[in-house]
Amino acid sequence: MVGALASIPLIVLQLQSPETAGFSPISAGAGLAMAATYLGITALLMHTPLRAALVAVFAPLGRTALTSYVTVTLVALGVATLWFRPISWLPRTEYVQLTDVGMAAV
């Protein structure tokens, strides 16, 4: 609940300067406080009769996220291994451009 109490003034401060919303330390603090609030609410709900429903919703999402992270890691390692090998016959500037393209592809 500390996150909820901290998020209120931070969100008010964030709304006072909308031109920097999302790009200031206040926005970072507000986002962190809101994340703590959502985490706390979810943790509290896991100790209620809603636990079975929450597990039914979150368990497949967790498996999907894990599968995505593992797949992206393997693809990124494969692309990095093939793409970022030193190419001796290219001038330095072209090598940097190829690196940028490889990073964008990942």
N, C-alpha and C positions, 0 to 999 in steps of 0.2 A: 504494500500500500504506500510505501515511501515513494515509489516511482510515480504513483498517481498524484501525490502531493507535490512532488518536484516538477512534474510535467505541466501543471497548470500555469505557474508563473513563467515558465520557459516558453510555453506556447503563446502566452500574452505578449512577451517580449519579441518573439519571432513575428507575430502579426503586426507589430508596430513598425517593422521595416521589411515590407514584402519584397523589396528589390534585392535583398540579400538572403531571402528565405532559401534554405537548403545549402547555403555556401558560407555559413558563419559558425563560430563556436556555439552560439546560442541555439542554432538549428541542430547542431550535432548533439548538444545536451538534451534538447527537447526530444529528439529521436531516440536517444538512449533511454531517457526516462519513460517514454511511451513503450519501448520494447520491454523494459522491466515491468511495466504495468501489465502488458499483455501476458508476459510470462507468469507473473504472479497470479493473475486471474485464472489462467489455464491450470496452474498447479493447484489452486484452491478447488477448481471444478473437478479435478481428478480425485478428490476426496469426498465426492458427493455421489448420489445415485446416477448422475450423468456420465460416470466413468465409462461404462460399457459403450455408450453412444460415441463418446470422444475417442476411445480406442478404435472403434469401428471406422471412424473418419480418418484419424491420424495415422494408423498403422500402414495402410496402403500408400499414403503420401510419403511416409518415411522410407518405405521400400523403394518407391519410385525415385526419390531424391538420392538415395544411396546408389542405385543403379546408374543414375545420370552422372553422379560424381565419379564413379569408377570408370564409366565409359569415356567421359571427357578426359580423364587423366590418361587413360591408355591411348586415346587418339592424339592428345597433345604430345605425349612422349614419342609416339611414332612419327608425327609430323616434325617435331623438334630434332629427332635423330636423323631423319632424312633431309630436312630442309636446312638445318643450321650447320651442316658439315662444312669445313673450310674448303672453299673452291679456289685453288691456287691460280687458275688461269683467268679469273675475273679481277678487274681493277677494284680497288677498295670501295669506291662509290657504288658500284653495281652490287657488291656484296651487301652493303648496308641496305640498299633498296630491296634486295631479295629477303633480307631479314625482316623488314617492315611488312612485306607482303605475306611472309610466313606467319608473323604474329597476328596479322589481320585474319588470316585463314583459320587460325586456331580460335 
